[in-house]
Amino acid sequence: EHITSHHSQLSPPPQHALSSSRARGIMAKNKGKKKNKTSKLKKGPRAGPGDTEAEAAGDAQQPFWSTPDECAHYAALGCHIANIARCNHDGSKSKKSSSRRKAEPSSSFTTCSDFEELYQRAMQQYPWLLGIERFDPMEYHPEDIEAIPEVAMNDGEDEDDLQTLTLTNVTKDVTTICFVTIYDVDLCDCNGNIIQSGVSSITSSAVNKANRDGSTGSTTITKERKCTTFIVLCPPQTFVHLCYLAPNQNQLSSKAEGEKNNVTPITSWSQVEIENDIQPWSFHSNVDDEHSYLLHFPFNGLFDNETSERENEVAYQCTQSEHGQLTHFFHGNYHAIDFSCPIGTQLYSPANGVVVEVRDRNNGDEGVGKRDGNSDEIIEVSGIAARNLFHWNSIMIRVDETSANATADADRRTPIEAQTDQLFIEFVHIQTKSSAVQVGDVVRKGQLVCRSGSVGFSPEPHLHLAAYRSNGNDAATVRVRFEEITSHDGAGEGSSEKGSGDHSSTPANGKMVPAFLPRAGGWYNQNGLVKKGIE
């Protein structure tokens, strides 16, 4: 999903940070030699009924996803989630589920019992992991600790040893958020099963040679590349053993034109391209922050020439809601909502307001139109590669009920007071060159503003919608709800399921207005939660 907004906590890495493993191919076990004997990989509980499943039991009759459901959805797309630190923060039992919303998680685990409890929960929730190991600085020489890399590649001492990949966090009190992408190879989980891979793509425009009449043209080419991405929230003083290289793999090495490619066995991580971005976790300081303004459902057009009544009834699945598993767990994305939708789906303004930012021509390499020495201009990037975290398309609207023609619904909405209660709404991953508005344009609720896409870090085409109280680069999200339209109530396929969603009534100018807050797994349209989407 999404961490690519300009409100992201991640900063673009230095150029060398996205190099291959050949530049980072140093193994922690060789560089950080213990003073005592090498510790063995701990074996923990594997798949089986976990507390997280018990927590979801209350929603058994609802369409919402449990944590394992959400992780499984993204694993099928090549993104494998292990938010280990959240196992401590969220709590394991339903009666504790509300506690996760009260305070920031503990920064460190100072006793063996603390770590073992965290380990037990994490291995139940993420049974594909090879294991989790506590880092004890007392077992290492100080100079060796400094040499331990954040991504450690172990090629094994003996021929039969597994070639493992490990994330390391040797800090005392900093939880890190880690995105690691491995290209072009198969990886195995703890049971020896091949881990599902996904793709990352680059779309470029190649300029054709001049025709006989002197004219030129261009050809758009999209190249996909196999990759697997791990997203890990790693606690302090922790080693997370992710996976190992699948055996009996080969690598093709290109030769000059007319010569055959050489097939080389892959015997070392040094032959594998890996990129990563690892940053301190910035947790949201006020997860219960909620704005009283109610948004219009963004797939619902209100003008006859832009949408039909049937289009307004189509439902869209929420694939990540607030406090989501993929990327919605830090301050710049916590309350964001993702809706799965085909590329090119029309998106409408969720409020009356003014356009303050339009970014719909990201080329994947800020200001650079060349790649690999060619003259091909990169148009956009998509997919699950870590490098895509820094490239996206978006539109931002500042809500303004005082703008031109914006008073028709004023009686149903809480006014936005100047400078004291501002609200900014952002659409992210929008289709390249799809914006129907420009910066400074006044827009009306339900007016077409752009089309959905899949630009940036995007496992699947979707709309990422987030709300902020300011448009600063480091702004934290705020919760917003959607106004529920009740004029199309009915039964049957696509009809609203009253009382079964996260419905609430929010006061607006003294009036109570039905509203809903989407939850992952549910299908929604302008009526709120529905039974399922209409094909």
N, C-alpha and C positions, 0 to 999 in steps of 0.2 A: 504494500500500500504505500503510504505516503509520508515522506519526511522531507519533501523537497521544497516546501514553501519558503519564501524569503524570511519567514518567521522561524525557520528551522534552527535548532540549537547547533547544527553542524556548520562548520566553516569550510570553504573549499580547501582541500589539502594542498601542500606543496607538490610540485610536479612529480617528485620522486616517490611520493606516498602511494601512487598507484602503479608502481613498477611490478615486474614479475617476481616470483619467489627466488629467482636467481640473485636478486639484489637483497633479499631478506632471508635467504636460505641458511639460517643459523639455528641449530637445534638447542632447545633449552636444556636438555639433559647433558649436553656437552659443554655448553657455555656456563651454565649455573651448576657447577659440581657441588654436591652436598658434602658436608663434613662427615656425615654418617652414611650408612648404606642407602642405596637408592630405594625409595619407597615403592611399594607395589600398587598397581591400579586397584582401587577398591571396587568390590562388586556389590551392587545395591539391588533393591527390589526392582523387578521389571514390570511389564504390563500386567494390569489387574485393576480391580475396582479401587479408585482413589477417592480422596476426600472431595476433589473438585467435581467428580461425577455426582456425589451426594448433594453437593451444593446446587447442582443443576436440576435435581430431582423435582424441585418445586415447580419447574417450568416444563414438566414432562408433557403436559397437554398443549403446550405452546410451540410455535414454530421457531423459537429462538435457539441460537447455538450455545452450547456449553464451551468452555475453554478448549477442551480437546477437539470439538467440532471445528472451531475457528482455526486452530492450528492445522488440522487435517486439510481444511480448504486450501490454505496457502502452501502446505507441503505438496499438494498435488500440482501446484504451479511452480515448484522448485525452490520455494522459500521455507526454510526449516527453522522454526522458532524455539528458543530455549531461554525464556525470560526467568532465569533462575532466581534473581534477586526479588522478583515479584512473588515467588513462592513464600518468602518470608514476610513480605509487605502485605500481600492480599489476605493471608490467613488461609487455613485449609478447611474450615468448617463453615457451614452456612450461617450459623449464629454469630460468626465473627466477620461475615462478609462486609458489614457496614463499617467496620473498623478501618478498612483500607482507605476510606475516604476522609479520615480525620487528621492524619499526620503523615509526614514523610517517613519512609522506611528507615530502619536502623542502618547506620553507615558501615558498621563493622560487626564481626562475629568473633568475640574474644575468647570463647570457651569451646572445647571440643563438643560439648552437648549442643550448643547453639548451631555449630556447623553440621553436626550429624542430623539434627532435625531438619535443617534446610535441605541437606543432601537427600534425605529420605523423601521429602515432598517433591523435590525436583526430579528425581529418578522415576517416581510414579507418574508425574505429569509429562515427562519427556523421555519415554522408555527407549528411544532410539540412540540416546547418548552412549558413548563408550564408558563414560564415568566422570566423576567430579572428585577432585583431590584438593585437600587443603594445603596451601602454601605456608610453611612455617619458616620465617626468616632466620630462626635460630639454627636451622640445619644447613645454611648456606654461608659462604664467606661474603662479606659486604661487597667486594669488588665483582663477585660473580652475579650478585643480584642485579646490579646495574646492567649486566650484559644479557639478561633474560629478555628475549623479544616478546612482543605482544602476540604474535602469531608464530608458534614454534612447530617446525616440521621435523619429524623424527623418522629417519630412514631405517632404523633398527640396527642393532649390533650384529645379529646373526641373519642368515639367509631366510629363516622361517619367521622372523619378527615382523609384526605388522608395521606398515608405514603410516603412522598416525599423525593427525593434525590437532594441535592443542591451542586453545586461547589461554593467555595468562594475564592475571591481574595481581601484581605483587604490591600494589599500594595498600596502605594501612586503612584508609577510610574513604576511598573513592570507588563508587560503583561505576562501571563503564558500559556504554552501549556500543556493541561491536557489529559491524556489517562486514562479512567476509565472503568474497565471490571466488569460486574455483572454476576454471574454464576447461572445456574439451575432454574431460576425463570422467570415468565412473567412480563413485565413492561408495563405501559400504558402512552400514550401521553396526551396532553391537551384535546383531544376529547374523551378520554376513550378507544381509540383503542389500541390493543396490538401492541407493537413495535416489528418489525421484529428482530429476533435473528439470530445468526450465530453459528459457532463452532470453537473450538480450539482443536488441536489433539496432542497427544504424541505417537510417534512410538518407541517401545522398543524391545529389543532382549532378550528373556528368554532362559536361558540355560536349556536344557532338562536333565533328569536323565540319568545315564549311561545305555546303552543297555547291553544285555547279553554278547556281545563280548567286552564290556568295552569301546566302543566308545560313544561319546556324540555329541549332535547337538544343534541347537538353533531354536527357533520359533520367527518369527517377528510378533508383535502384535501392532495394531494401535487402540488407544482408543480416541474417540471423546467426547467432553463435550459441552453442550449447553452454550452459553454465549452471552452477548450483550455488545458492546464497544461503548463508547462515546468519541469523539475527539473534544475538545473545545479549542478555542483560546480566553482566558478570559481576558478582559480588567482590568485595575486596579480598585480597589474599586467597585467591582461588585459581586453580587450573581446571579448565573444562576441556575434556578430551572429546572431540566432535565426531571424528570419522577416520577411516583409513582408506588408502588407495586400493581399488579393486585390482586383483591380480590379473596377469596375462593381458595387459593392455599394450597397444603399440602407438607410436607417434609417427606421422608422416612428415618427412622433411623435403621441402620443395627443391627441385634441381633446375638447372637451366632448361630453356625451351627445347623440346625434343628428347630430353633425357627422362628416365623413369624416376619417380619419387622413391626415396629410400624409406624403408619401414624399420623403425628403431623401437625396441622394447622400452617401456617406461619402467625404470628401476629406481627412480629417485624423485623426490619432490622438486629438485632443481630443474626438472624437465617440464614442470607444470606452472602455468601462469596463475598467479593469485593476486587479488587486489583487496584492499580493506580500508575501512574508515573506522577508527576507534576514538571515542570522545567520552569525557565525563558525562554521566547521566544528569540531566537537569530536570528534576521533578517539579510538577506544578505545585505552587505554594498554596493555592486555594481551589481545590478540585470541585467545591460546591458553588463556585461563582456562577451565577445565572443572570442573564439579561431578561428583562420582562417583555421585550419586543418579540412579537410572533412573526415568524417568517412565512412567506408564501411558498408552497411546494414548487421546487425549481423546474420540474418537468411539465408544469401546467401553464400553458399559454392562455391569456385572457382576451386575445383579439381574434376576430373571426377569420382574418386572412392569414393567421399564423398556426392555428391548430384546430383540430376537430374534436368533437365531444368524445369520440372513442379513444383518441390519443390521450385525452385527459384521464381516462379510466385505466390505462395501462399501469401496472404496478412494477416497481423496481425493488430488487432485493438489497437490503442493507448488508454489506459484507464486512464492515468494521464500524463500530460505534464508539462512543467515548470510552476511554480506558481500554481500547482495543489491544489485541495481542500482537499485531504486525508492527505498527508504528505509533499507535495512539496512546503513548504512556509517558510522554515528556511534556514540558510546559507549552511548547509551540504547537502541539497537535492533540492534546489530551481530549478535548471535547469535540474534535472533528467527526464528521459523519461521511462514510463512503457508500455510494450506491453503484452497483454494477449496471452498466448500460452500454449498448453498442456504440462504436465510434461513429460520430456524426449525429448523435441524438441531440435534438434541439434543447437548449437550456435557456430558461427565462429568469428575469430578475426576481429575486425573492423579496424585494422591497422597493419602495420609492426611494430614489437617491441619486447620487452623482458618481460617475465612474472616476476613480482616482488612480487606477493602474491597469494597463493592458500589456500583456506579454504573451504574444501568440506566434512568435517566430524564433523560438530558441533553436540554435543550431548545434547544440551539444558540445561546443568548444568556444566559449565566449570570445567573439571577435576573430575567431580563426576559421577560415573557410577551406582549410586543407587538412588532409589526413593521409598518413603514411607516404608523404611525399607526392601524392597525386594532386590534381587540380580540382578534384570532386568537392563540391560544397556540401557540407553536412547540413541537412534540413532539420532532422530531429533524431532523438534517441528514445528508446523505450525498452521495457523489460526489467529484469531483476538484478542487473549488474550494479555493484556498489557505486561505480562512477556516475551512474545516472542520478544519484542523490542530489547532484549539484546543477541539474538542468531540468527545466520544467516550463510549461506554459500556464498562464493564469490571468484572471481578471478579478479586480477588487472594486467593490462598490461601498461608498459611505452612505449609510442610511440617512435620509433627509426628508422628513414628511412635510417640510415647508417649501420644497422645490416645486416648480411649475407643474400643474395638473396633478398634484399629489394629495389632494385633500379629500378625495372621494371616500377613502376608507379610514379617515382619521378617527372616526368615532369607535372603530373596532380595535384601535392600536394605542399602545402607550407612546406618547410623544417622546422624541429623542431631544433632550435638552442640550443646548449648545455647550460644548466643552465639558459637560459634567457627566453625561451618560451616552457618550458616542458609541456607535456600533459600526464595524466594518465587516463585510461579508466577502469571502474569497472563494472562487471556483478555481480548482487546480487540475492539471493534466489535460486542459482543453485542446481541441484539435488545432493543428497548425493553420494559421491564416483564416481562422473561422470567426474572429471577432466581428460583431455587427455594430460595435460602438467604439468610441474613442475617448481618451482621457478628457474629462470636462463635460462629457455629455450628461444631460439629465435623463434618467430612465424611470419608467413607471413599473410598478409591480406587474408581473406577467408579461413584460416586453421581452422579445427575443434579444439575447445579448451575445450568444456564441453557441458552439456545438461541443459536445463532449469528445474526449480523445483518450490517449494513453501515453502521453509524453512525459518522460522523466522516469523516476523509479516507480514502476507500475506493473505489477504482476499480471494484471488483466485490465481491459478497458473499464474505466469507471469515472465517476465524478467524486472528487474530494471537496467537501464543503466545510469551511471553518469560519468561525466568528471571533472577532477580537474587539477589545475596547479602544485600541489605538492601532495605527498602521506602522508602528515602529518595527525595526527588523528583529527585535528580541521580544516582541509582544507575546503574552500568554493568551491562550484561548479562553473563551467564555461559553458556557452552555446557552444554547438557544433552542426553543421548541418551534414546531410548525403548527400553523393554524389549521384546524380540521374543518374541511368544508362538508357540511351535513346535508346539502341539497340533493345529493345523489345516493341517499341511503337505499339499501335493498338487500335482497338475499341472493345467494348463489355465487358463482365464480366471480372473483374480483370485487365482491362487495365488502364493505367495512365490517370488521368483527368488533363490535362495540364491547368495551370492557376487557378485551383480551390483550390489548397492547399496553404501552406505557402512556396511557392517556391521562391528561390532567386538565384542570381549568385554571387559566391564568387571568388575573384581573387586568383589564385594559380600560382605562378611563372609567373605572367603577363598574364595568360590565364583566361578566364571566364568559370567557370564550373557550370552547373546547380546543385542546391542543394535544400534540403527541410528540414524543421523543423516540426516534427510531432505535431499534436494538438489532444487533448482528443476527442474521438469519431470517428476520422478518421481511415480508414484502409490503411495500407501501405505495400509496398514491395520494391524491389530494384529500381522500376520505380518511386517511390514517392507515392502520394495519388492515390488510386484506388477507383472504384465504390463500391466494397464490397469484402469481403474475398472469396476465392475459397475454397469450402468445400473439 
